[in-house]
Amino acid sequence: MKLKLDENMPARLASVFAQHGHDVDTVAEEGLAGHPDSEVWEAAKSEGRMLVTQDLDFSDIRRFEPGMHPGLVLVRLRAPGGNELLKKVGAIVGEISNWAGCFVVLTDHKIRIKRSS
């Protein structure tokens, strides 16, 4: 699976995904840190990468309709520190390949997956 980690995700996650065979780019590595969300989103789409982010600007499912993009994982944890993000996101590494084109919200207690209709 091709992924792009937003700048608000720990860079250490890239190696976690890579260890499981995923092709991972980060916003920081590409020089997109601090750029508008629209540029980050367009870069992810043009590269065919699922975006993994904590940014609530990506929370509108009407704007990011499933099936109209490579995929979006919005991580919403109560305590989103680096170690907690590594633990929670690391736990879904094996499942993420099944979410191509989906809008996914990952919380402390559940995963909500919206697929194209």
C-alpha angles and dihedrals in degrees: 000000000000112000138179119202115212119229091257092064121085111262087223088073090070091069091046091056093041091054087060094052100264121140104232132190125176128215089232094053090052094051092247096119109127093016120127117278089243090062092048091049093048091049091051093048095045090051093046091242129149109233118228111197148145093212112124089207084081095053100094106101090192089061094041098039114185114255093027095087141025091268143287129223114193111194114206112176126164092227105028099182119149096260093047091049091050091050097046099039091040088058092062097048092107094048100047094084088066092059101069108147093007132124105229129186115196115197134169092271109024150015119233114199122191114192128190113275 
